[in-house]
Amino acid sequence: MKRVYCLYRVSTKGQVEKDDIPMQKQACHEFVAEQSDWHIEKEFSEKGVSGFKIAAKDRDAIQDLQKAAVEKKFDVLLVFMFDRIGRKEDETPFVVEWFVRQGVEVWSVKEGQQRFDTHVDKLLNYIRFWQASGESIKTSIRTRTRMEQLVKEGHFKGGTAPYGYRLVHKGRVNKRGHEVFDLEIDEYESTVVRRIFHLHTAYGMGPQTLSRRLTEDGVLNRAGRNFVAPSIRNILTNPIYKGVLRFGETLSEPFEHLKIIDDETFRLSQELMEQRSRNREELRRVPRRLAKNCLLVGNIFCGHCGGRLVTSTAGTRYQRANGEEVYRRWWRYLCYNRVRHKGECCGQTGYSAERIDEAVRESIRKLLDGLKKIPMQTVVERRYGLAVDDLEKRLNEARRIEAKSERGIKALKAELAPALMGESKFDPDLLGDAIQAAQVELDEARRLVNNLENELADTETIIRTLERQHSRLVSLSELFDGCDLDAQRMVISQLVDGVYVSSGYQIELRLNVTLEQYVECMDEARAGGEKTTMVLTA
Ligand SMILES: [Zn+2]
C-alpha cells in the first residue's frame, strides 16, 4: 500500500472560483480510487493568499509536508494541479523537484506524475511550467472540471440550448443562490431533428445533401437562416439527442426526458458518420503512421500555395558497381495541392525530409545557442516595452468588450418593461435569458479588465516573468541536442509557428511572437537587427 498525502490549496492568482477546495478534494479522491494500491493517510487543506503576500499559516502546510517527507511518513504527494504546490508560480518546479529527490512520488490529478529521471523529463517539466505560465490555461482547466461535474450530475452546463431544446427554470439554484436553467424538449425543433436523423439513416443523406434538402423545403434554423452542413454534422453527432449530456469527453447518464432520438437510430447514425470520415481520410491519403519518422508534422507548409505538406515515402532501385541490386527508400514532404489538383500550386511537388529536417534542426540549434548568449539585462530591457504594449493592447480589447456588454444589457433591460406589458415583439422569457447571458459576459470582461490592470501596475512581476522566460529558453537550448525525435518535435512546435518550404529548398521559419522578440534582441546584440523570420537554404 502506498501512503498518500493530499494537499488542497487555492492557487494564488486569477482564479474563477474563490473556493474550489471541495472540487479539488473530490477530484483527488476519485483519482486515488482509480489506483489499486493507494491509500489516503492525511489531507492538508488551506485557503490561499492573494497577491504575493504569504501568511504564516500558509507556510506551515508545505513545511509540515517537508518534515513528514524527511521522516518518510508518506510515499505519494497528490495535488489537483502542480501550481498548488509552490506559493509562487516560478517556485513550483523547484519545490516539486525537492519532494522527488526525497523519494516522494509527486502526482497531480490533471498532469500525472512528475518525474526527474531523464533528460526528457526535465525538458517536459520546463515546457510544462513555461506553457502554464499563462494564467488563462489553468483557469480554463479549472472551469472545465467544475463543468464536468455539473454534466455528470445531469445539469445543463449553461449557454444557449442545443437545437431541439429550450431553456426553462425548474427551480434549480446554483451555489450563489441564483436560479439556473434546465433543458426541455422543444416540440417544433425536435420534429426537425427527428427528420434530419431519419433522412440520414434511412436515405443515407450526408450533411451537405441534408442542408440542400432542408433549404428546398423551407426549413430554417432558430436564427431564421438556412441550416448549413457543419451545424447538421453537429446535430448528427451530439449525444444530447439520445438524452446524454456532454462536456468535452465527459458524458452523463442518459436522461429519458431529454431523449429525441432512440438509441438504435443514434448508433446507426454515428456509424454512418464514421464511415464518411473514413472515406474522406482515404481521399486525403495522409499516411499517419509514416509521420513518426519526420521532424515536422502539421507545421510544415508549401511556400508557393500555403497548403500543408504531407509526409510520404519514395524509393528507387539501383545497381552498385559490383552488380548488387539495392533498394533505397526515403521520406518526403509533399505539397498536397500540387499532387491532387495540379492547377492550385505551381511550386515543387516534393522535398527530401532528411534535408529539410537537418536544416531546420541546425537552425533551431543555432537559434537557441544565440539566445543563450544574450545577456539577461538586454532581454529584459528590450522586451519590457513590448510586454507592456501587449498588456495594454489586451486591456483595451477587454475594456471594449466590457463597454459593449454594458450597452447590450442596458438595451435589453429597456425592452423588458414593454415586453412584460405585452407591448414589445420580444418574449419576456427570451429577454430574461438574453440578459442573463449578457451579464455572464460582462462579469467575465470586468474580471479580465481588473486582472490586466493589476498586471500592468505590477512592474516587478512583469520583469520577473521576462527573466523566467529567458531562463527557460536557456534550459531548452541546453536540452535540445540530447533528446529524441518526439521531444525535439515538441520543442520546435513551441518555438515555431510554421515552416514554409519553396522550390530549391528555400526554407522560411516563422517564429512565434515571443521568440521573434528574442531574435530581434539577438540581431541587436550583433548590431544586425533586420528580420522576424529566418530564411535558410537546405
Ligand atoms: Zn503548394
Residues whose N, C-alpha, C, O or C-beta is under 5 A from the ligand:
A	BS01	ZN	C302 H304 C305 G306 G307 C335 N337 R338 C345 G347
